[in-house]
């Protein structure tokens, strides 16, 4: 890789703060109750019985 390319990548890395410690925590801190409720909803949605998909005869588009 040429030195020109390396300097471009270095500028990009500096612009986006790559390799540096974030000034503020990136992840949002959620209340434990919210997280538990979301997990319960995810479990319930995965247990739903499969629904039959009705197939109708469709004519060609006019």
LOLUMKOL-564993 format. One line per field, with one value per residue: residue number from 0; residue in three letters; x, y, z of N, C-alpha, C in turn. Coordinates in steps of 0.05 Angstrom, whole numbers. Example, Ala and Ser with C-alpha at 12.3 -4.5 7.8 and 13.67 -1.06 7.14 Angstrom:
! residues 2
nr <- c(0|1)
rest <- c(ALA|SER)
n.X <- c(264|257)
n.Y <- c(-114|-45)
n.Z <- c(156|142)
ca.X <- c(246|273)
ca.Y <- c(-90|-21)
ca.Z <- c(156|143)
c.X <- c(264|258)
c.Y <- c(-66|1)
c.Z <- c(156|157)
This chain:
! residues 62
nr <- c(0|1|2|3|4|5|6|7|8|9|10|11|12|13|14|15|16|17|18|19|20|21|22|23|24|25|26|27|28|29|30|31|32|33|34|35|36|37|38|39|40|41|42|43|44|45|46|47|48|49|50|51|52|53|54|55|56|57|58|59|60|61)
rest <- c(UNK|UNK|UNK|UNK|UNK|UNK|UNK|UNK|UNK|UNK|UNK|UNK|UNK|UNK|UNK|UNK|UNK|UNK|UNK|UNK|UNK|UNK|UNK|UNK|UNK|UNK|UNK|UNK|UNK|UNK|UNK|UNK|UNK|UNK|UNK|UNK|UNK|UNK|UNK|UNK|UNK|UNK|UNK|UNK|UNK|UNK|UNK|UNK|UNK|UNK|UNK|UNK|UNK|UNK|UNK|UNK|UNK|UNK|UNK|UNK|UNK|UNK)
n.X <- c(17|11|43|11|-42|-42|-41|-89|-125|-111|-128|-183|-192|-179|-218|-266|-254|-230|-201|-195|-214|-283|-315|-364|-407|-428|-470|-539|-565|-611|-670|-674|-724|-749|-717|-727|-782|-780|-753|-790|-832|-806|-800|-853|-871|-843|-866|-915|-967|-960|-990|-1040|-1030|-1071|-1083|-1099|-1127|-1098|-1109|-1076|-1042|-1078)
n.Y <- c(-24|44|103|146|125|103|149|172|134|140|192|185|149|180|219|191|172|123|71|99|113|116|178|182|131|84|48|45|49|6|-3|-59|-83|-69|-97|-150|-153|-147|-194|-232|-220|-234|-289|-305|-290|-325|-373|-375|-408|-437|-403|-416|-402|-371|-390|-359|-361|-322|-279|-261|-197|-140)
n.Z <- c(0|-16|11|7|7|58|89|77|98|151|162|157|198|242|238|248|298|306|342|388|456|470|485|511|537|488|483|501|565|592|631|675|678|630|594|609|597|542|527|543|507|459|466|468|417|385|396|373|337|272|217|169|101|57|-9|-67|-132|-180|-233|-295|-297|-319)
ca.X <- c(0|27|42|-12|-65|-41|-47|-118|-138|-105|-146|-210|-193|-179|-244|-286|-246|-224|-178|-195|-235|-305|-318|-388|-414|-443|-495|-558|-570|-639|-679|-676|-752|-754|-704|-742|-807|-774|-746|-815|-846|-792|-806|-881|-875|-831|-882|-940|-971|-959|-1017|-1043|-1030|-1091|-1074|-1121|-1120|-1097|-1106|-1054|-1048|-1090)
ca.Y <- c(0|68|120|164|111|101|175|176|118|152|215|175|137|202|233|175|165|94|64|116|107|134|197|174|103|84|33|57|32|2|-14|-88|-92|-67|-119|-175|-152|-152|-222|-247|-216|-249|-317|-309|-288|-348|-396|-373|-430|-428|-397|-424|-380|-377|-385|-353|-360|-294|-278|-243|-169|-130)
ca.Z <- c(0|-18|35|3|16|87|102|74|119|178|165|161|225|261|235|261|324|307|359|412|475|467|507|525|530|463|486|519|589|594|656|674|674|602|580|615|582|514|524|544|482|439|470|461|388|372|402|359|318|244|206|141|82|37|-36|-85|-160|-189|-262|-304|-295|-344)
c.X <- c(18|24|18|-38|-66|-49|-77|-133|-134|-123|-174|-212|-194|-207|-266|-278|-240|-200|-176|-217|-258|-308|-343|-394|-433|-470|-513|-563|-600|-645|-681|-704|-759|-742|-718|-768|-802|-767|-771|-831|-833|-799|-835|-885|-863|-847|-909|-943|-970|-987|-1017|-1044|-1050|-1080|-1098|-1110|-1120|-1092|-1083|-1062|-1058|-1074)
c.Y <- c(25|85|140|151|109|127|181|160|129|175|206|164|159|216|217|165|135|90|82|107|126|153|191|145|103|70|47|37|30|-9|-44|-98|-90|-90|-145|-176|-158|-181|-239|-245|-233|-278|-323|-309|-313|-374|-396|-397|-420|-424|-406|-400|-387|-371|-381|-353|-331|-294|-260|-214|-158|-106)
c.Z <- c(0|7|32|13|46|101|99|95|147|183|171|189|246|261|251|289|327|324|384|431|471|491|524|519|506|468|506|542|593|622|654|668|644|586|584|599|553|509|525|518|460|441|461|431|374|377|387|339|290|233|177|123|60|9|-54|-114|-169|-219|-270|-302|-321|-354)
